[in-house]
């Protein structure tokens, strides 16, 4: 008998929780398109491999679709060095750009 009562209570709580989601009106949906600023770092790396330049200089001079901050370009540099470490030659030569010291890195 107790099991039947518990089962009824469980069934009631399940039916109370399963209310349908609210209907989205057309007023709530806006027809605006959002274009995200996305840089495919893998594609950037592969084009670097064909360039013959050092990595940092290449990333600075790359023709991005939208302007990129220096901080974002440093992020791309760091991501490529971490992801493609085995395919890169890290030299003992250094250069400086706007107060940033960086090693010259080339394709192996």
Backbone as a printed PyTorch tensor [residue, N CA C, xyz], in Angstrom:
tensor([[[  0.8080,  -1.1880,   0.0000],
         [  0.0000,   0.0000,   0.0000],
         [  0.8650,   1.2710,   0.0000]],

        [[  1.9170,   1.2520,   0.7780],
         [  2.8020,   2.4000,   0.8560],
         [  3.4700,   2.6440,  -0.4970]],

        [[  3.8250,   1.5850,  -1.1660],
         [  4.4830,   1.7070,  -2.4720],
         [  3.5460,   2.3850,  -3.4670]],

        [[  2.2610,   2.0580,  -3.4280],
         [  1.3040,   2.6860,  -4.3480],
         [  1.1730,   4.1800,  -4.0670]],

        [[  1.1640,   4.5720,  -2.8040],
         [  1.0790,   5.9940,  -2.4460],
         [  2.3200,   6.7580,  -2.9300]],

        [[  3.4920,   6.1580,  -2.7230],
         [  4.7290,   6.7920,  -3.1750],
         [  4.7270,   6.9220,  -4.6920]],

        [[  4.2790,   5.8900,  -5.3780],
         [  4.2160,   5.9200,  -6.8370],
         [  3.2710,   7.0200,  -7.3130]],

        [[  2.1200,   7.2070,  -6.6400],
         [  1.1830,   8.2670,  -7.0100],
         [  1.8260,   9.6380,  -6.8040]],

        [[  2.5290,   9.8170,  -5.6860],
         [  3.1800,  11.0970,  -5.4200],
         [  4.2720,  11.4000,  -6.4500]],

        [[  5.0280,  10.3900,  -6.8090],
         [  6.0660,  10.5700,  -7.8290],
         [  5.4240,  10.9360,  -9.1570]],

        [[  4.3440,  10.2510,  -9.5260],
         [  3.6550,  10.5200, -10.7840],
         [  3.1150,  11.9480, -10.8110]],

        [[  2.5790,  12.4160,  -9.6830],
         [  2.0570,  13.7830,  -9.6100],
         [  3.1840,  14.7950,  -9.7900]],

        [[  4.3220,  14.5650,  -9.1290],
         [  5.4250,  15.5220,  -9.2450],
         [  6.0020,  15.5380, -10.6550]],

        [[  6.0190,  14.3890, -11.3000],
         [  6.5140,  14.3320, -12.6810],
         [  5.5740,  15.0930, -13.6060]],

        [[  4.2650,  14.9040, -13.4410],
         [  3.3170,  15.5830, -14.3200],
         [  3.3080,  17.0920, -14.0660]],

        [[  3.5890,  17.5160, -12.8290],
         [  3.6560,  18.9410, -12.5410],
         [  4.8900,  19.5900, -13.1530]],

        [[  5.9810,  18.8550, -13.2160],
         [  7.2270,  19.4020, -13.7540],
         [  7.2610,  19.4220, -15.2670]],

        [[  6.4640,  18.6360, -15.9150],
         [  6.5620,  18.5210, -17.3730],
         [  5.6290,  19.5020, -18.0820]],

        [[  5.7400,  20.7610, -17.7490],
         [  4.9740,  21.7770, -18.4530],
         [  5.7080,  22.1470, -19.7330]],

        [[  4.9760,  22.4370, -20.7820],
         [  5.6350,  22.7620, -22.0530],
         [  6.3640,  24.0970, -21.9610]],

        [[  7.4040,  24.2520, -22.7380],
         [  8.1350,  25.5190, -22.7300],
         [  7.2580,  26.6360, -23.2970]],

        [[  7.5290,  27.8570, -22.9050],
         [  6.7020,  28.9590, -23.4180],
         [  6.9000,  29.1420, -24.9210]],

        [[  5.8600,  29.6010, -25.5550],
         [  5.9140,  29.8390, -26.9940],
         [  6.6450,  31.1550, -27.2430]],

        [[  7.5590,  31.1320, -28.1840],
         [  8.3280,  32.3340, -28.5140],
         [  7.5620,  33.1080, -29.5670]],

        [[  7.2270,  34.3230, -29.2310],
         [  6.4820,  35.1520, -30.1850],
         [  7.4340,  35.7480, -31.2140]],

        [[  6.8870,  36.1740, -32.3320],
         [  7.7150,  36.7740, -33.3760],
         [  8.3140,  38.0960, -32.9150]],

        [[  7.6980,  38.7450, -31.9170],
         [  8.2490,  39.9840, -31.3790],
         [  9.5480,  39.7250, -30.6190]],

        [[  9.6590,  38.5220, -30.0330],
         [ 10.8540,  38.1880, -29.2700],
         [ 12.0350,  37.8590, -30.1770]],

        [[ 11.7460,  37.4490, -31.3820],
         [ 12.7980,  37.0700, -32.3280],
         [ 13.1570,  38.2920, -33.1600]],

        [[ 14.4090,  38.6620, -33.1070],
         [ 14.8650,  39.8060, -33.8900],
         [ 15.6110,  39.2830, -35.1110]],

        [[ 15.4370,  39.9190, -36.2030],
         [ 16.0530,  39.4950, -37.4520],
         [ 17.4540,  40.0200, -37.6610]],

        [[ 18.1580,  40.3290, -36.5860],
         [ 19.5060,  40.8580, -36.7180],
         [ 20.5010,  39.7210, -36.9050]],

        [[ 21.4440,  39.9250, -37.7850],
         [ 22.4980,  38.9470, -38.0200],
         [ 23.7510,  39.4060, -37.2890]],

        [[ 24.3530,  38.4810, -36.5770],
         [ 25.5830,  38.7930, -35.8600],
         [ 26.7240,  38.0740, -36.5580]],

        [[ 27.7380,  38.8290, -36.9650],
         [ 28.9100,  38.2420, -37.5880],
         [ 30.0360,  38.2850, -36.5680]],

        [[ 30.4900,  37.1020, -36.1990],
         [ 31.5380,  37.0400, -35.1980],
         [ 32.9080,  37.2310, -35.8380]],

        [[ 33.7860,  37.8170, -35.0750],
         [ 35.1480,  38.0210, -35.5330],
         [ 35.9310,  36.7570, -35.1920]],

        [[ 36.0910,  35.8780, -36.1640],
         [ 36.7300,  34.5880, -35.9370],
         [ 37.9650,  34.4790, -36.8130]],

        [[ 39.0680,  34.0920, -36.2070],
         [ 40.2880,  33.8410, -36.9580],
         [ 40.6000,  32.3550, -36.8260]],

        [[ 40.6980,  31.6810, -37.9470],
         [ 41.0490,  30.2640, -37.9660],
         [ 42.5630,  30.1560, -37.7820]],

        [[ 42.9730,  29.8540, -36.5620],
         [ 44.3960,  29.8330, -36.2320],
         [ 45.1050,  28.7090, -36.9830]],

        [[ 44.4260,  27.6110, -37.2510],
         [ 45.0390,  26.5280, -38.0210],
         [ 45.3350,  26.9900, -39.4490]],

        [[ 44.3910,  27.6970, -40.0540],
         [ 44.6230,  28.2220, -41.4040],
         [ 45.7400,  29.2620, -41.3840]],

        [[ 45.7810,  30.0650, -40.3360],
         [ 46.8470,  31.0530, -40.1820],
         [ 48.2030,  30.3570, -40.0980]],

        [[ 48.2720,  29.2800, -39.3300],
         [ 49.5250,  28.5250, -39.1870],
         [ 49.9550,  27.9260, -40.5240]],

        [[ 49.0180,  27.3430, -41.2340],
         [ 49.3700,  26.7080, -42.5130],
         [ 49.8440,  27.7380, -43.5400]],

        [[ 49.2550,  28.9080, -43.5320],
         [ 49.7440,  29.9270, -44.4580],
         [ 51.1080,  30.4490, -44.0160]],

        [[ 51.3610,  30.4730, -42.7000],
         [ 52.6940,  30.8410, -42.2060],
         [ 53.7420,  29.8630, -42.7180]],

        [[ 53.4300,  28.5600, -42.6930],
         [ 54.3980,  27.5490, -43.1250],
         [ 54.8300,  27.7620, -44.5700]],

        [[ 53.9730,  28.3480, -45.3740],
         [ 54.3030,  28.5940, -46.7770],
         [ 54.9890,  29.9380, -46.9930]],

        [[ 55.1330,  30.7390, -45.9410],
         [ 55.6110,  32.1120, -46.1120],
         [ 57.1230,  32.2820, -46.1070]],

        [[ 57.8330,  31.4900, -45.3250],
         [ 59.2730,  31.6530, -45.1940],
         [ 59.6740,  32.7550, -44.2210]],

        [[ 58.7190,  33.3960, -43.5730],
         [ 59.0030,  34.4680, -42.6160],
         [ 59.0770,  33.9140, -41.1940]],

        [[ 59.5410,  34.7680, -40.2660],
         [ 59.4620,  34.3420, -38.8710],
         [ 58.0040,  34.4850, -38.4190]],

        [[ 57.6160,  33.6800, -37.4570],
         [ 56.2160,  33.5650, -37.0580],
         [ 55.6280,  34.8850, -36.5730]],

        [[ 56.3140,  35.5820, -35.6810],
         [ 55.7510,  36.7990, -35.1190],
         [ 55.5520,  37.8680, -36.1910]],

        [[ 56.5460,  38.0590, -37.0440],
         [ 56.4190,  39.0360, -38.1290],
         [ 55.2750,  38.6710, -39.0570]],

        [[ 55.1300,  37.3890, -39.3360],
         [ 54.0600,  36.9490, -40.2110],
         [ 52.6950,  37.2710, -39.6080]],

        [[ 52.5320,  36.9770, -38.3250],
         [ 51.2590,  37.2330, -37.6580],
         [ 50.9560,  38.7310, -37.6060]],

        [[ 51.9810,  39.5410, -37.4070],
         [ 51.7660,  40.9940, -37.3840],
         [ 51.3210,  41.5120, -38.7440]],

        [[ 51.8750,  40.9670, -39.8280],
         [ 51.6220,  41.4860, -41.1700],
         [ 50.4830,  40.7800, -41.9010]],

        [[ 49.9400,  39.7420, -41.3190],
         [ 48.8830,  38.9570, -41.9710],
         [ 47.6730,  39.8430, -42.2790]],

        [[ 47.0330,  39.6130, -43.4080],
         [ 45.8640,  40.3960, -43.8160],
         [ 44.5740,  39.8310, -43.2350]],

        [[ 44.2420,  40.2100, -42.0290],
         [ 43.0250,  39.7480, -41.3600],
         [ 41.8060,  40.4240, -41.9830]],

        [[ 40.6510,  39.7670, -41.8770],
         [ 39.4110,  40.3530, -42.3870],
         [ 38.9950,  41.5820, -41.5870]],

        [[ 39.2640,  41.5610, -40.2950],
         [ 38.9720,  42.6900, -39.4150],
         [ 40.2330,  43.0290, -38.6490]],

        [[ 40.4010,  44.2830, -38.2660],
         [ 41.5960,  44.6510, -37.4950],
         [ 41.7090,  43.8300, -36.2120]],

        [[ 42.9320,  43.4120, -35.9020],
         [ 43.1960,  42.6090, -34.7080],
         [ 44.1150,  43.3970, -33.7860]],

        [[ 43.8210,  43.3620, -32.5100],
         [ 44.6660,  44.0440, -31.5330],
         [ 46.0020,  43.3130, -31.4240]],

        [[ 46.9870,  44.0040, -30.9030],
         [ 48.2840,  43.3820, -30.6800],
         [ 48.1530,  42.2070, -29.7100]],

        [[ 47.3000,  42.3560, -28.7090],
         [ 47.0970,  41.2720, -27.7350],
         [ 46.5590,  40.0180, -28.4090]],

        [[ 45.6060,  40.1870, -29.3270],
         [ 45.0510,  39.0330, -30.0450],
         [ 46.1290,  38.3820, -30.9150]],

        [[ 46.9560,  39.1920, -31.5530],
         [ 48.0170,  38.6420, -32.3960],
         [ 49.0300,  37.8610, -31.5600]],

        [[ 49.3100,  38.3430, -30.3680],
         [ 50.2010,  37.6040, -29.4600],
         [ 49.5420,  36.2820, -29.0630]],

        [[ 48.2340,  36.2770, -28.8740],
         [ 47.5200,  35.0270, -28.5740],
         [ 47.6660,  34.0300, -29.7210]],

        [[ 47.5320,  34.4960, -30.9640],
         [ 47.6910,  33.6140, -32.1240],
         [ 49.1030,  33.0390, -32.1660]],

        [[ 50.0860,  33.8970, -31.9310],
         [ 51.4900,  33.4860, -31.8970],
         [ 51.6880,  32.3760, -30.8630]],

        [[ 51.1610,  32.6070, -29.6740],
         [ 51.3100,  31.6340, -28.5850],
         [ 50.5970,  30.3270, -28.9130]],

        [[ 49.3950,  30.4260, -29.4430],
         [ 48.6330,  29.2160, -29.7740],
         [ 49.3450,  28.3920, -30.8460]],

        [[ 49.8770,  29.0500, -31.8520],
         [ 50.5800,  28.3350, -32.9170],
         [ 51.8430,  27.6790, -32.3700]],

        [[ 52.5950,  28.3840, -31.5240],
         [ 53.8160,  27.7800, -30.9740],
         [ 53.4990,  26.5630, -30.1200]],

        [[ 52.3820,  26.5730, -29.4320],
         [ 52.0120,  25.4310, -28.6020],
         [ 51.4660,  24.2790, -29.4330]],

        [[ 50.6510,  24.5980, -30.4110],
         [ 49.9950,  23.5550, -31.2110],
         [ 50.9480,  22.9060, -32.2130]],

        [[ 51.8160,  23.6970, -32.8120],
         [ 52.6830,  23.2090, -33.8810],
         [ 54.1490,  23.1470, -33.4540]],

        [[ 54.3930,  22.9570, -32.1930],
         [ 55.7430,  22.9620, -31.6170],
         [ 56.7110,  22.0800, -32.4040]],

        [[ 56.2800,  20.8940, -32.7560],
         [ 57.1510,  19.9230, -33.4460],
         [ 57.5320,  20.3750, -34.8570]],

        [[ 56.7540,  21.2580, -35.4570],
         [ 57.0050,  21.6870, -36.8280],
         [ 57.7440,  23.0310, -36.8900]],

        [[ 58.1300,  23.5480, -35.7330],
         [ 58.7550,  24.8680, -35.6720],
         [ 60.2100,  24.7770, -35.2420]],

        [[ 60.9980,  25.7200, -35.7370],
         [ 62.3960,  25.8360, -35.3370],
         [ 62.5410,  27.1010, -34.4910]],

        [[ 62.8460,  26.9110, -33.2230],
         [ 63.0280,  28.0180, -32.2930],
         [ 64.5030,  28.4120, -32.3150]],

        [[ 64.7820,  29.6320, -32.7400],
         [ 66.1670,  30.0690, -32.8340],
         [ 66.5770,  30.7710, -31.5410]],

        [[ 67.8710,  31.0480, -31.4210],
         [ 68.3530,  31.7890, -30.2510],
         [ 68.4140,  33.2870, -30.5490]],

        [[ 67.8670,  33.6910, -31.6820],
         [ 67.8030,  35.1060, -32.0450],
         [ 66.4800,  35.6990, -31.5580]],

        [[ 66.5690,  36.9250, -31.0580],
         [ 65.3870,  37.5950, -30.5270],
         [ 65.1770,  38.9160, -31.2440]],

        [[ 63.9330,  39.3740, -31.2380],
         [ 63.5850,  40.6760, -31.7820],
         [ 62.6030,  41.3360, -30.8170]],

        [[ 62.3460,  42.6190, -31.0310],
         [ 61.4390,  43.3620, -30.1690],
         [ 60.4460,  44.1270, -31.0140]],

        [[ 59.1950,  44.1090, -30.5830],
         [ 58.1460,  44.8850, -31.2410],
         [ 57.2760,  45.5150, -30.1640]],

        [[ 57.2120,  46.8220, -30.1300],
         [ 56.4130,  47.5820, -29.1580],
         [ 56.5910,  47.0590, -27.7250]],

        [[ 57.8290,  46.8710, -27.3470],
         [ 58.1270,  46.4300, -25.9900],
         [ 57.9670,  44.9420, -25.7510]],

        [[ 57.6580,  44.1890, -26.7820],
         [ 57.5030,  42.7350, -26.6560],
         [ 58.7410,  42.0750, -27.2470]],

        [[ 59.4860,  41.3680, -26.4150],
         [ 60.6260,  40.5840, -26.8940],
         [ 60.1170,  39.1970, -27.2700]],

        [[ 60.5310,  38.7270, -28.4320],
         [ 60.0800,  37.4090, -28.8840],
         [ 61.2020,  36.7090, -29.6370]],

        [[ 61.2500,  35.3710, -29.5170],
         [ 62.2590,  34.6190, -30.2640],
         [ 61.8200,  34.4950, -31.7280]],

        [[ 62.7980,  34.4780, -32.6130],
         [ 62.4920,  34.2620, -34.0290],
         [ 62.2180,  32.7760, -34.2310]],

        [[ 61.0520,  32.4860, -34.7310],
         [ 60.6050,  31.1030, -34.9290],
         [ 60.2710,  30.9270, -36.3980]],

        [[ 60.7950,  29.8440, -36.9620],
         [ 60.5750,  29.5380, -38.3740],
         [ 60.0080,  28.1290, -38.5090]],

        [[ 59.5700,  27.8240, -39.7150],
         [ 59.1650,  26.4480, -40.0060],
         [ 60.4140,  25.5860, -40.0770]],

        [[ 60.3490,  24.3470, -39.6280],
         [ 61.4960,  23.4210, -39.7390],
         [ 61.7320,  23.0620, -41.1760]]])
